[in-house]
Amino acid sequence: MSRPHKIYVSVVAHYDIDGNITPLKIIWKNNIMYSIDKITQKIPAASLKSGGYGMRYTCTIHGHVRYLYLEESRWFIEKMEG
């Protein structure tokens, strides 16, 4: 059975004058950049599948919904391991 694990990623984000953070792009380990098409939700949440807690952004990237977490000062995305 597959289970998710954390993949730490680099993120290009916009920080506004009020301190709001909006992730714009995810940079994968191989330096491939993926633009975030849409953010549909931003809530404080635990990653119940892979562990951790932080701000969870529900993102649409190339038509796929992904959870992107800001855990303290590091970003991670859940990925299924085979």
C-alpha positions, 0 to 999 in steps of 0.5 A, spaced: 500 500 500 502 506 498 503 512 503 504 519 502 510 522 504 513 530 504 517 532 499 520 539 501 520 544 495 522 551 493 517 556 492 516 563 489 511 567 493 508 573 493 508 577 500 504 583 500 504 589 505 499 586 510 504 579 511 499 575 506 503 569 503 501 567 496 505 561 493 505 562 485 510 557 483 513 550 485 520 549 484 521 541 484 528 538 485 530 537 478 529 545 477 523 544 473 518 550 475 510 549 475 506 555 476 500 554 480 494 555 476 489 557 482 489 557 490 482 554 492 483 554 500 488 557 505 487 554 512 491 552 518 491 544 518 495 538 519 498 533 514 494 527 517 497 523 511 505 525 512 505 528 518 506 536 520 502 542 521 502 549 518 498 553 513 495 548 507 494 551 500 489 547 496 492 548 489 491 547 482 497 545 478 496 543 471 489 541 472 491 537 478 489 538 485 495 538 490 496 540 498 502 545 499 504 546 506 508 552 509 511 548 515 514 554 519 519 557 514 519 550 509 514 548 504 512 541 502 508 537 498 505 530 499 507 525 494 505 518 494 510 513 494 510 507 490 
